[in-house]
Amino acid sequence: MDTKLGWRGLGGGVALGICLLLAPQARAETDEAAEPMAAVFDLPNPPEIRSVRGLLDTTFVAKLGEVTVGGQTFTSNDYNRLYIPPTLRVKRGDRIRLQLVNRIQPADVEIDAPQPTNIHFHGMDVTPLPPGDNVFVRVEPGKAFNYDFLVPANHPEGLHWYHSHLHTVVDPQILSGLSGMLIVDGGIESHYPEFAGLKERVMVLKDVNLPGSSAPSRFVNGLANPPIRSRPGELQIWEIGNLGADGFFDLALEGHEFWVLERDGNFLRAPRKQQTLFLPPGARTLVVVRAGAAGRYFFQTKAVNTGPTGLPSPRARLGTFIVEGQPLLTDAQARRLERPAANIAGIGLTGEELRTMPVAKRRTFTFSDAADFSAFYINGKTYDEDRIDTTVRLGDVEEWTIKNAAGELHVFHLHQTSFLVKEVNGVQQDYPGLRDVINVPWQIGKTPGEVKLLIPFLNPLMVGKFVYHCHIVGHEDAGMMQNIEVYKPRSTTAELWD
């Protein structure tokens, strides 16, 4: 089975190797000559806005500005004229109050006229009703909208994100730069307190169509091959998110491994050691990296096969991991990666628990493409904002089978909750963590690719109308999205009375 079609790198065990340095991979000539950019000494984190005394209160203006991405300067529409906008950091129980002002104008890339917009808080288990995470809000040019909602006291801690989500213009607006990281803090302190003082890197991955370029480019924090520095033996926390529109990232760090603590905003019961990190559009992961011997190592995305009709996703260098200086003695700290997370009860619902719950209903959804790629379908239908496609009772766990009858990858995403991936193309998956995006493999011959998911519709906050769709957002804009409504069941007495 091609593991790119499902979760990557599940083998390996959790024994921490004594040797810090693996054999370096062969280097292409083009990489040998590629020096890290001189203008940056070390990869900077995006700016941050943190909650203060339980409130994160800020204003985002979506507007035209001059940005520099990958060393090239041009005009684009971004939040507060920042291609990599601020990381929003909150804690459980906080309130988010965000005013969005729409001043989108024609730019050098993607947008040639004013457009309506909005914001979706991807991965957040919050209300879909306005003024919460409601993707049906329409902020017209020159207008503003005030988002105002609470982060539940038991909300999953980890990496989430925000981005524009107004149907038909999602792709150009995210490609312009209208996306950033949102982190519910506290997971490291709760589950791995030994790592609380480690250096944290926020790595925002995006794809962008640079002016004059014939193919998308991919960068980390908007920089071309930045240096990423560490001392030998040092442990660092990397908070990585694919916050782009359509691009795939299959991350590898030469001579090193990743220890995954969290995926799509959901901490695991125990760390998972992986050689690569496969992040389709919308995916996030929090990992620990332990630096090896002094030297320079490639940080890259490997080539991704997106299917016979999919868009190319070639290998690309993202940065240079520079290990130098006085070594750090971190053996005892690194051995913490061999043990399960502390305070497992504080993680919330886990895959192990979800597997034991009874399934109330099973459904099947088929993703497909028009022959000329002018439209994209779910169960033969393109999106209609006024149509409710799926109705679910609050308190149920459902099993959804997502089929892909196309010749390219599609990426399933459901708002307001995470899910467990049970099977990919009939193969049982042993990855125990919950996710909120998953690749659906392409059709081979006449056999569609498929994934089976367990979805918990348990949180009372999700009552209302929201959406599920392909998170290759160009496909969503062209119709590959449907509406779901979760309702609170009436009492047995009321049902009998009716």
C-alpha positions in Angstrom: 0.0 0.0 0.0 1.3 3.5 -0.9 1.4 5.2 2.5 1.0 8.6 0.9 -2.6 7.6 0.5 -3.2 7.5 4.3 -1.2 8.2 7.4 2.5 8.3 7.0 5.3 6.5 8.9 3.4 4.4 11.4 6.2 1.9 12.0 9.3 2.2 14.1 8.5 1.8 17.8 9.5 4.3 20.4 13.0 3.3 21.5 15.3 6.4 21.4 18.5 5.7 19.4 21.8 6.5 21.1 23.4 7.7 17.9 22.4 11.3 17.1 23.3 11.3 13.5 21.9 9.1 10.7 23.7 8.6 7.4 23.1 11.8 5.3 21.1 11.3 2.1 22.6 11.8 -1.3 22.5 15.4 -2.4 21.5 16.7 -5.8 23.9 19.2 -7.4 21.3 22.0 -7.2 21.1 21.5 -3.4 24.8 21.4 -2.9 25.1 25.0 -4.1 22.0 26.3 -2.3 23.1 28.3 0.7 20.6 29.5 3.3 19.4 33.1 2.8 21.9 35.6 4.2 19.3 38.2 5.3 18.0 36.0 8.1 20.3 34.6 10.9 17.6 32.2 12.2 14.1 31.3 11.1 11.8 33.8 12.8 8.5 32.9 14.3 5.4 34.9 13.0 4.3 37.8 15.2 2.0 36.8 18.0 -1.2 38.0 19.7 -1.9 36.4 23.0 -4.9 36.5 25.2 -4.7 38.8 28.2 -6.7 38.0 31.4 -8.9 35.6 29.4 -9.5 37.8 26.4 -8.0 37.9 22.9 -9.2 41.1 21.4 -7.9 42.2 18.0 -8.7 43.6 14.6 -7.8 42.1 11.2 -8.0 44.3 8.1 -8.0 42.3 4.9 -6.3 44.8 2.6 -3.8 45.4 -0.1 -0.2 45.7 0.8 3.3 45.2 -0.4 4.8 41.9 0.8 8.0 40.0 0.2 7.7 36.3 -0.3 10.6 34.0 -1.3 12.7 37.1 -1.9 10.2 38.6 -4.4 8.2 41.8 -3.6 4.7 42.3 -5.0 1.2 43.5 -3.8 -1.2 41.1 -2.3 -4.3 41.1 0.0 -3.4 40.0 3.5 -4.4 40.5 7.1 -2.9 43.8 8.3 -0.5 43.7 5.3 1.3 40.6 6.6 1.7 37.6 4.3 2.4 35.6 7.5 -0.1 37.2 9.9 0.0 36.9 13.7 -0.2 33.6 15.5 -3.2 33.8 17.8 -2.5 32.2 21.2 -5.3 31.5 23.6 -6.0 29.1 26.6 -8.9 27.0 27.5 -11.8 29.1 28.7 -10.7 32.3 26.9 -12.9 34.5 24.8 -11.9 35.5 21.3 -13.2 38.8 20.0 -11.9 39.6 16.5 -13.2 42.4 14.2 -12.7 41.6 10.5 -12.6 44.6 8.2 -12.8 44.0 4.4 -10.7 46.3 2.3 -9.7 43.8 -0.4 -8.6 45.5 -3.6 -7.0 44.5 -6.9 -3.4 43.2 -6.5 -0.5 41.8 -8.4 -1.6 38.2 -7.6 -4.9 36.3 -7.4 -7.4 39.2 -6.9 -8.4 41.7 -9.6 -11.5 43.3 -8.0 -13.0 43.9 -4.5 -14.4 40.7 -3.0 -16.5 39.7 0.0 -14.8 37.6 2.6 -15.1 36.1 6.1 -13.0 34.0 8.6 -13.2 30.3 9.5 -11.4 29.1 12.7 -10.3 25.7 11.5 -10.2 22.9 14.0 -11.9 24.8 16.8 -14.7 23.0 18.7 -16.8 26.2 19.0 -20.3 27.3 18.0 -21.0 27.5 14.3 -23.7 30.1 15.0 -22.9 33.8 14.5 -21.0 35.6 15.9 -19.0 32.4 16.2 -17.3 30.2 13.6 -20.0 30.7 10.9 -18.8 30.2 7.3 -22.1 31.7 6.0 -21.2 35.1 7.2 -20.6 37.4 4.2 -18.5 40.5 4.9 -19.0 42.8 1.8 -16.2 45.2 0.6 -16.0 48.1 2.9 -17.9 46.4 5.7 -16.8 44.8 9.0 -18.0 41.9 11.2 -17.3 41.2 14.9 -16.5 37.6 15.8 -17.1 36.9 19.4 -17.1 33.4 21.0 -15.8 31.3 23.9 -13.1 28.6 23.8 -14.6 25.8 26.0 -12.8 25.0 29.2 -12.3 21.4 27.9 -11.2 22.4 24.4 -8.4 20.3 22.8 -5.1 22.0 23.2 -2.9 22.2 20.1 -2.5 23.7 16.7 -5.5 25.2 14.8 -5.7 27.9 12.2 -7.8 30.6 10.7 -8.4 31.5 7.1 -10.9 33.1 4.7 -13.8 30.7 3.8 -16.3 32.5 1.6 -17.4 30.0 -1.1 -16.1 30.6 -4.6 -13.2 32.9 -3.4 -11.5 30.7 -0.8 -8.7 29.6 -3.2 -7.6 33.1 -4.4 -7.8 34.6 -0.9 -5.8 31.9 0.9 -3.3 32.0 -2.0 -3.0 35.7 -1.4 -2.0 35.0 2.2 -5.3 35.2 4.2 -4.4 32.5 6.7 -2.5 32.1 10.0 -1.9 29.9 13.0 -4.2 29.7 16.0 -2.9 27.8 19.0 -4.7 26.7 22.1 -1.8 26.7 24.6 -1.2 24.5 27.5 -0.7 21.0 26.0 3.1 20.9 26.5 2.8 22.0 30.1 0.0 19.5 30.9 1.3 16.4 29.1 5.1 17.0 28.8 6.1 19.4 31.5 9.8 18.4 31.0 9.7 20.2 27.6 8.1 23.4 28.9 11.3 25.4 28.5 12.3 24.2 25.0 12.6 26.5 22.1 9.3 26.6 20.1 9.3 27.2 16.4 6.1 28.1 14.6 6.4 27.0 11.0 3.7 28.2 8.6 3.8 26.4 5.3 2.1 28.0 2.3 1.9 27.6 -1.5 1.9 30.7 -3.5 1.7 31.7 -7.2 4.5 34.3 -7.5 4.2 36.9 -10.2 5.6 35.6 -13.5 5.9 32.1 -12.2 4.3 29.2 -14.1 4.0 26.9 -11.1 3.2 27.3 -7.4 6.1 27.8 -5.0 6.2 26.6 -1.4 7.8 28.3 1.6 8.1 28.2 5.3 7.1 31.5 7.0 7.3 33.1 3.5 11.1 32.7 3.3 13.3 30.9 0.7 15.7 28.4 2.3 16.0 30.1 5.7 18.6 28.9 8.3 17.1 26.9 11.2 19.6 26.9 14.0 20.2 24.5 16.8 23.0 23.3 19.1 24.1 19.6 19.0 21.8 17.5 21.1 19.3 20.3 21.6 15.6 19.5 21.7 13.2 21.9 19.9 9.4 22.0 19.6 8.3 22.6 16.0 4.7 23.7 15.5 4.1 23.1 11.8 0.9 23.8 9.8 0.1 23.5 6.1 -1.9 26.7 6.0 -1.9 26.9 2.2 -4.7 26.5 -0.4 -3.9 23.5 -2.5 -0.3 22.3 -1.9 1.0 19.2 -0.3 4.0 18.9 2.0 5.8 15.6 2.7 8.5 16.9 5.2 11.8 15.3 5.8 14.8 16.5 7.8 18.1 15.0 6.6 19.7 12.8 9.3 17.0 13.4 11.8 13.6 12.0 13.0 10.4 13.7 14.2 8.7 12.8 17.4 5.0 13.5 16.9 3.2 14.7 20.1 0.1 16.1 18.5 -1.8 16.1 15.1 -4.6 18.5 13.9 -5.0 19.9 17.4 -5.3 16.6 19.2 -2.5 15.3 21.5 -1.6 11.6 21.4 -1.4 9.3 24.4 2.2 8.7 23.5 4.9 10.1 21.2 5.2 8.6 17.7 8.6 8.5 16.0 8.4 9.2 12.2 10.9 9.7 9.4 8.5 12.0 7.5 5.5 14.2 8.1 2.8 14.1 5.4 0.7 17.3 5.6 -2.1 17.7 3.1 -3.8 21.1 2.9 -5.1 22.1 6.3 -3.1 19.6 8.4 -1.0 20.5 11.4 1.4 18.7 13.7 3.5 19.4 16.8 6.8 17.5 17.0 10.0 17.4 18.9 13.3 17.4 17.0 16.6 16.5 18.6 19.6 17.9 16.8 22.3 15.5 15.8 26.0 16.2 15.3 27.3 19.6 14.1 26.6 20.1 10.4 24.1 21.3 7.8 21.1 19.3 6.9 18.3 19.7 4.3 14.8 20.5 5.5 12.6 19.7 2.5 9.3 18.6 1.2 9.6 15.4 -0.9 7.8 14.9 -4.1 4.1 13.9 -3.7 2.2 11.8 -6.2 -1.2 13.4 -6.3 -2.6 11.0 -8.9 -2.7 10.7 -12.7 -4.9 13.8 -13.1 -3.5 15.7 -10.0 -1.4 18.7 -10.1 2.4 18.2 -9.8 3.9 18.4 -6.3 7.7 18.2 -6.8 10.4 18.0 -4.3 11.4 21.4 -2.9 14.0 22.6 -0.4 12.4 24.6 2.5 15.3 25.4 4.8 18.8 24.5 6.1 19.0 23.0 9.6 22.3 24.4 10.9 23.7 22.5 14.0 26.6 24.2 15.6 28.0 25.4 19.0 28.5 23.8 22.3 26.7 20.5 22.6 23.9 20.2 25.1 23.6 17.1 27.3 19.9 16.2 26.9 19.9 12.4 27.1 17.7 12.4 30.2 15.3 14.9 28.7 15.2 13.0 25.4 14.2 9.8 27.2 11.0 11.4 28.1 9.9 10.7 24.5 9.9 7.0 25.3 7.0 7.4 27.8 3.3 8.1 27.4 1.9 11.6 27.9 1.1 12.7 31.4 -2.4 13.7 32.3 -4.0 11.6 29.6 -7.5 12.4 31.0 -6.8 16.0 30.1 -6.4 15.3 26.4 -10.1 14.8 25.9 -11.7 12.2 23.6 -9.1 9.9 22.1 -9.2 7.4 19.2 -9.0 4.5 21.7 -12.1 5.7 23.4 -14.0 6.5 20.2 -13.5 2.9 18.9 -15.4 1.5 21.8 -18.6 3.7 21.2 -21.6 2.3 19.4 -22.2 3.5 15.8 -25.6 5.1 15.3 -25.5 5.5 11.5 -23.4 4.7 8.5 -23.2 7.0 5.5 -21.3 7.0 2.2 -20.1 10.1 0.2 -18.5 9.9 -3.2 -16.1 12.7 -4.4 -15.8 13.1 -8.2 -14.6 15.5 -10.9 -16.1 16.8 -14.1 -14.3 15.5 -17.2 -13.0 19.0 -17.9 -12.4 19.8 -14.2 -14.9 22.7 -14.4 -16.9 21.3 -11.5 -16.3 19.0 -8.5 -19.0 16.9 -6.9 -20.1 15.1 -3.7 -22.6 12.4 -4.4 -23.1 13.9 -7.9 -24.0 17.4 -6.6 -22.3 20.7 -6.5 -22.6 23.0 -3.6 -25.9 24.8 -2.8 -25.8 27.1 0.3 -29.6 26.7 0.8 -29.6 22.9 0.7 -29.1 20.8 3.8 -27.4 17.6 2.6 -26.9 15.8 5.9 -28.8 15.9 9.2 -27.2 14.4 12.3 -28.5 13.9 15.8 -26.4 15.4 18.6 -25.0 12.6 20.8 -24.5 10.1 18.0 -21.3 8.5 16.7 -21.4 7.9 12.9 -19.2 5.9 10.5 -18.6 7.8 7.2 -17.1 6.1 4.1 -15.6 8.7 1.8 -15.0 7.4 -1.7 -12.9 9.1 -4.4 -14.0 8.3 -8.0 -11.5 10.7 -9.4 -7.9 10.3 -10.7 -6.4 12.7 -8.2 -6.2 13.0 -4.4 -9.0 14.7 -2.5 -8.7 15.9 1.1 -11.8 15.4 3.3 -12.4 18.0 6.1 -15.4 18.4 8.5 -15.9 21.5 10.5 -16.6 21.7 14.3 -15.2 18.2 15.2 -12.3 15.8 14.6 -12.6 12.1 13.6 -10.8 8.8 13.8 -9.4 7.3 10.5 -10.4 3.6 10.7 -9.4 2.3 7.3 -7.7 3.5 4.1 -8.5 1.4 1.0 -9.6 -1.4 3.3 -6.5 -1.5 5.4 -7.0 -1.0 9.1 -5.2 2.0 10.5 -3.3 1.8 13.8 -2.8 5.6 14.2 -4.8 6.3 17.4 -5.0 10.1 17.2 -8.0 12.1 16.0 -7.6 14.2 12.8 -9.6 16.8 11.0 -8.2 16.4 7.4 -7.4 13.2 5.6 -6.3 12.3 2.1 -8.7 10.2 0.1 -6.8 8.0 -2.4 -7.7 8.3 -6.1 -9.6 5.7 -8.1 -7.6 2.8 -9.7 -9.4 1.3 -12.7 -13.0 1.2 -11.7 -12.3 0.9 -8.0 -12.7 4.2 -6.1 -10.3 5.0 -3.3 -11.9 5.2 0.1 -11.4 6.0 3.8 -13.6 5.0 6.7 -14.0 7.5 9.5 -15.6 7.4 13.0 -17.1 10.8 13.7 -18.2 11.9 17.2 -21.2 14.3 17.1 -21.1 14.7 20.9 -20.3 18.3 21.7 -23.5 20.4 22.4 -21.7 23.5 21.0 -21.8 22.0 17.5 -25.6 22.3 17.2 -26.3 24.3 14.0 -25.4 24.3 10.4 -21.8 24.0 9.1 -20.0 22.2 6.2 -17.7 19.4 5.1 -15.7 19.6 1.9 -12.4 18.9 0.0 -9.7 21.0 1.6 -7.9 21.4 -1.8 -9.9 24.7 -1.7 -9.9 25.2 -5.4 -12.0 22.0 -5.5 -14.3 23.4 -2.8 -14.7 26.7 -4.7 -15.8 24.6 -7.7 -18.5 22.8 -5.8 -17.0 20.0 -3.7 -18.7 21.0 -0.4 -22.0 20.2 1.4 -24.0 21.4 4.3 -24.6 19.5 7.5 -27.0 20.3 10.3 -26.6 18.9 13.8 -29.8 19.0 15.9 -30.5 18.4 19.5 -32.9 15.5 19.9 -36.2 16.1 21.6 -37.2 14.3 24.8 -38.8 10.9 24.6 -42.0 12.4 26.1 -42.1 15.0 23.3 -41.6 12.4 20.6 -44.4 10.2 22.1 -46.7 13.3 22.3 -46.1 13.9 18.6 
